[in-house]
Amino acid sequence: MVDAETAIERISLLRVPLDIVAPEQLEETVYRLIKDGKDSGKGQDVILLSLWDLLRAKNHYEYRPFVQRSAMVIPIAKSLVKGVWFLKKKKVYRYMPFDFVISLLSILEKRELSIYLLGGKMRSLKRTEKNLRQTFPRLRIVGRFVGNFKHNEEATILQAIRKAAPSLLLVGKGVKGGERWIARNGGLLNNGLRLWCSDLFDVFAERRRRPSRKVFEKGFEWIVFCFQKPWRILRIFPYMYYNLLLFLYKLFNLY
């Protein structure tokens, strides 16, 4: 499926949607999605899709429809790029999560658009806000709230986000449910972009280092994550399952 205005192609990998977005198309695409959100009154979810996310999206009752109805699904794993090439011989553009968010914020700043920060601990959140104001002085930060909020505070937070109407809601670690929190509350949030960014607030606050671009380009960032959380080495088994699925889809022409 090709959007005539943004020339973005949506494809399917193992029956999970992925968007082919070249770096030079990103700015136009972002502005188009924000306009579509205002015109339709519906939020535009952006997903940075890992291999683990793709496997979840195949079967998970809640995550699958969330990915399917998202406005933009960007691959961040090298294995997804290889998988698309193996099945479809198509080039897919992979983005490093930190670089993607920086590009997104730069695009918003050009038109003095706004952002709301939700997630992380107070210390990281304050440091993130300070660093963002210094780096993107024309980007309007219209609100922030920590991630470990109580259940009885949720309605107030949702109302605050709707009133602030940010062009981008950036949700990070600490919010109960993680990315699925956006899916569960989609109709009660802003009409702009919504993006889950995991531990990115800690990176912005300079409390956590991100993998180098060289490591990321080679697809070895998972090794860094295994040092941080050794149990992630067990994800080698989902990786093997993914490669088996690719082989079966190719063998039986299911793609």
VEXTIKE-429915 format. One record per residue (C-alpha): z, y, x; residue in three letters. Coordinates in Angstrom, 3 decimals, m for minus. Example, Ala and Ser with C-alpha at 12.3 -4.5 7.8 and 13.67 -1.06 7.14 Angstrom:
BEGIN
- c3  c2  c1  res
- 7.800  m4.500  12.300  ALA
- 7.140  m1.060  13.670  SER
This chain:
BEGIN
- c3  c2  c1  res
- 0.000  0.000  0.000  MET
- m1.012  3.356  1.500  VAL
- 0.305  6.731  0.413  ASP
- m2.696  9.071  0.431  ALA
- m0.627  12.111  1.311  GLU
- 1.517  10.720  4.113  THR
- m0.768  7.867  5.209  ALA
- 2.206  5.521  5.426  ILE
- 1.514  1.849  4.977  GLU
- 4.173  m0.400  3.464  ARG
- 3.848  m4.012  4.471  ILE
- 5.900  m7.141  3.884  SER
- 7.514  m9.245  6.600  LEU
- 8.869  m12.539  5.238  LEU
- 8.679  m10.800  1.844  ARG
- 10.896  m7.931  2.980  VAL
- 9.324  m4.429  2.989  PRO
- 8.697  m2.495  6.194  LEU
- 7.023  0.883  6.624  ASP
- 4.584  1.754  9.373  ILE
- 5.516  5.323  10.329  VAL
- 3.992  6.752  13.482  ALA
- 6.134  9.374  15.261  PRO
- 3.597  12.083  14.468  GLU
- 3.869  11.228  10.746  GLN
- 7.646  11.411  10.562  LEU
- 8.026  15.143  9.931  GLU
- 5.538  15.265  7.060  GLU
- 7.047  12.095  5.610  THR
- 10.583  13.472  5.646  VAL
- 9.586  16.690  3.869  TYR
- 7.600  14.687  1.318  ARG
- 10.550  12.420  0.549  LEU
- 12.909  15.373  0.133  ILE
- 10.450  17.013  m2.270  LYS
- 10.025  13.738  m4.175  ASP
- 13.801  13.502  m4.520  GLY
- 14.033  16.992  m5.994  LYS
- 11.100  16.430  m8.337  ASP
- 12.295  13.050  m9.585  SER
- 16.034  13.701  m9.502  GLY
- 16.492  10.474  m7.545  LYS
- 17.848  9.947  m4.055  GLY
- 15.573  8.713  m1.286  GLN
- 17.214  5.942  0.724  ASP
- 16.184  5.453  4.351  VAL
- 17.015  2.152  6.043  ILE
- 17.020  1.359  9.748  LEU
- 16.319  m2.365  9.526  LEU
- 17.553  m4.833  12.139  SER
- 16.706  m8.527  12.289  LEU
- 20.088  m9.321  10.769  TRP
- 19.368  m6.867  7.945  ASP
- 15.979  m8.456  7.282  LEU
- 17.533  m11.909  6.895  LEU
- 20.187  m10.483  4.556  ARG
- 17.495  m8.736  2.535  ALA
- 15.746  m12.044  1.860  LYS
- 18.548  m13.452  m0.263  ASN
- 21.509  m11.107  m0.761  HIS
- 21.822  m10.227  m4.454  TYR
- 22.828  m6.618  m3.745  GLU
- 21.173  m5.770  m0.458  TYR
- 17.724  m7.163  m1.330  ARG
- 16.997  m4.780  m4.259  PRO
- 18.443  m1.896  m2.242  PHE
- 15.890  m2.490  0.535  VAL
- 13.051  m3.066  m1.918  GLN
- 13.556  0.249  m3.709  ARG
- 14.238  2.296  m0.553  SER
- 11.873  5.150  0.205  ALA
- 11.493  4.339  3.898  MET
- 12.331  1.145  5.814  VAL
- 12.144  1.585  9.574  ILE
- 12.332  m1.402  11.967  PRO
- 14.745  m1.064  14.885  ILE
- 14.506  m4.610  16.301  ALA
- 11.793  m5.658  18.707  LYS
- 11.731  m9.091  17.063  SER
- 10.500  m7.461  13.826  LEU
- 7.643  m5.753  15.641  VAL
- 6.662  m9.053  17.247  LYS
- 6.977  m10.831  13.916  GLY
- 4.578  m8.420  12.192  VAL
- 2.070  m8.807  14.987  TRP
- 2.366  m12.600  14.884  PHE
- 1.735  m12.798  11.139  LEU
- m0.481  m9.789  10.405  LYS
- m1.790  m8.461  13.726  LYS
- m0.533  m4.995  12.757  LYS
- 1.172  m2.453  14.983  LYS
- 4.571  m1.342  13.694  VAL
- 6.479  1.580  15.184  TYR
- 10.021  0.741  16.208  ARG
- 12.659  3.462  16.518  TYR
- 15.885  3.600  18.472  MET
- 18.530  4.491  15.829  PRO
- 20.002  7.401  17.814  PHE
- 16.569  8.871  18.576  ASP
- 15.488  8.471  14.952  PHE
- 18.519  10.390  13.672  VAL
- 18.049  13.122  16.288  ILE
- 14.406  13.486  15.226  SER
- 15.489  13.585  11.595  LEU
- 18.056  16.318  12.238  LEU
- 15.510  18.341  14.231  SER
- 13.080  18.131  11.314  ILE
- 15.739  19.306  8.865  LEU
- 16.775  22.162  11.159  GLU
- 13.226  23.562  11.232  LYS
- 13.557  24.516  7.576  ARG
- 17.286  25.214  7.706  GLU
- 18.028  22.263  5.451  LEU
- 21.452  20.696  4.975  SER
- 23.490  17.623  5.820  ILE
- 26.733  16.045  4.581  TYR
- 28.771  13.794  6.899  LEU
- 30.736  10.893  5.445  LEU
- 32.504  8.329  7.607  GLY
- 34.363  7.847  10.859  GLY
- 37.868  8.954  11.730  LYS
- 38.937  12.587  11.580  MET
- 38.868  13.100  15.339  ARG
- 35.341  11.707  15.700  SER
- 34.139  13.496  12.586  LEU
- 35.370  16.901  13.766  LYS
- 33.849  16.368  17.204  ARG
- 30.587  15.239  15.624  THR
- 30.429  18.330  13.444  GLU
- 31.134  20.594  16.414  LYS
- 28.451  18.954  18.564  ASN
- 25.889  19.033  15.756  LEU
- 26.516  22.743  15.132  ARG
- 25.964  23.448  18.813  GLN
- 22.854  21.270  19.106  THR
- 21.289  22.194  15.740  PHE
- 22.531  25.727  14.984  PRO
- 20.220  26.226  11.982  ARG
- 21.143  22.911  10.386  LEU
- 23.586  23.577  7.557  ARG
- 26.552  21.196  7.418  ILE
- 27.646  21.497  3.790  VAL
- 30.525  19.041  3.816  GLY
- 32.299  16.196  5.550  ARG
- 34.871  13.528  4.730  PHE
- 36.416  10.675  6.702  VAL
- 35.383  7.116  6.024  GLY
- 38.758  5.521  5.363  ASN
- 39.294  7.338  2.081  PHE
- 41.384  5.839  m0.698  LYS
- 39.844  4.348  m3.821  HIS
- 41.257  7.095  m6.033  ASN
- 39.523  9.709  m3.849  GLU
- 36.056  8.240  m4.315  GLU
- 35.186  10.058  m7.545  ALA
- 36.122  13.409  m5.964  THR
- 33.990  12.659  m2.906  ILE
- 30.997  11.661  m5.026  LEU
- 31.312  14.872  m7.019  GLN
- 31.576  16.931  m3.829  ALA
- 28.393  15.345  m2.470  ILE
- 26.494  16.007  m5.700  ARG
- 27.621  19.650  m5.773  LYS
- 26.756  20.183  m2.113  ALA
- 23.317  18.614  m2.772  ALA
- 22.576  17.958  0.933  PRO
- 19.047  17.280  2.098  SER
- 20.564  14.365  4.028  LEU
- 23.716  12.360  3.416  LEU
- 24.683  10.630  6.657  LEU
- 27.139  7.784  6.029  VAL
- 28.952  6.113  8.900  GLY
- 31.475  3.475  9.827  LYS
- 34.726  3.354  7.888  GLY
- 33.218  3.669  4.423  VAL
- 34.162  0.537  2.498  LYS
- 31.102  m1.612  1.892  GLY
- 29.096  0.069  4.639  GLY
- 25.450  0.496  3.752  GLU
- 26.043  m1.201  0.399  ARG
- 28.292  1.713  m0.581  TRP
- 25.130  3.806  m0.842  ILE
- 23.458  1.122  m2.956  ALA
- 26.439  0.877  m5.315  ARG
- 26.743  4.629  m5.790  ASN
- 23.082  5.637  m5.546  GLY
- 22.941  7.209  m8.998  GLY
- 26.053  9.289  m8.312  LEU
- 24.950  10.712  m4.961  LEU
- 22.599  13.472  m3.829  ASN
- 18.897  13.592  m4.643  ASN
- 17.918  14.005  m1.005  GLY
- 17.810  11.488  1.805  LEU
- 20.632  8.990  2.275  ARG
- 21.057  7.105  5.539  LEU
- 23.644  4.652  6.841  TRP
- 24.277  5.219  10.548  CYS
- 27.025  2.691  11.444  SER
- 28.904  3.914  14.566  ASP
- 26.635  6.887  15.234  LEU
- 29.456  9.372  14.637  PHE
- 31.292  7.873  17.613  ASP
- 28.133  8.332  19.683  VAL
- 27.791  11.959  18.573  PHE
- 31.490  12.474  19.338  ALA
- 30.908  10.981  22.808  GLU
- 33.412  8.212  22.111  ARG
- 30.868  5.399  22.385  ARG
- 27.878  4.943  24.659  ARG
- 24.538  3.869  23.253  ARG
- 22.189  1.432  25.016  PRO
- 19.752  3.126  27.381  SER
- 16.193  3.666  26.211  ARG
- 14.965  1.331  28.942  LYS
- 17.225  m1.457  27.668  VAL
- 16.184  m0.739  24.084  PHE
- 12.468  m0.737  24.861  GLU
- 12.802  m4.182  26.432  LYS
- 14.676  m5.443  23.364  GLY
- 17.847  m6.232  25.328  PHE
- 20.238  m3.979  23.403  GLU
- 21.788  m7.063  21.796  TRP
- 23.202  m7.995  25.214  ILE
- 25.111  m4.692  25.314  VAL
- 26.428  m5.325  21.800  PHE
- 27.575  m8.824  22.838  CYS
- 29.691  m7.292  25.602  PHE
- 31.274  m4.991  23.025  GLN
- 31.730  m7.751  20.417  LYS
- 31.362  m11.209  22.022  PRO
- 31.150  m13.017  18.675  TRP
- 27.709  m11.489  18.180  ARG
- 26.313  m14.101  20.537  ILE
- 26.399  m16.402  17.494  LEU
- 23.508  m14.392  16.065  ARG
- 21.273  m16.468  18.301  ILE
- 21.228  m19.000  15.446  PHE
- 19.851  m16.516  12.844  PRO
- 17.305  m15.509  15.485  TYR
- 16.191  m19.134  15.819  MET
- 16.010  m19.397  12.024  TYR
- 13.874  m16.236  11.906  TYR
- 11.395  m17.678  14.385  ASN
- 11.222  m20.899  12.376  LEU
- 10.432  m18.859  9.250  LEU
- 7.667  m17.009  11.083  LEU
- 6.141  m20.314  12.132  PHE
- 6.315  m21.754  8.604  LEU
- 4.869  m18.603  7.004  TYR
- 2.011  m18.716  9.510  LYS
- 1.449  m22.447  9.024  LEU
- 1.296  m22.260  5.234  PHE
- m0.350  m18.805  4.973  ASN
- 2.609  m17.367  3.072  LEU
- 2.261  m13.891  4.539  TYR
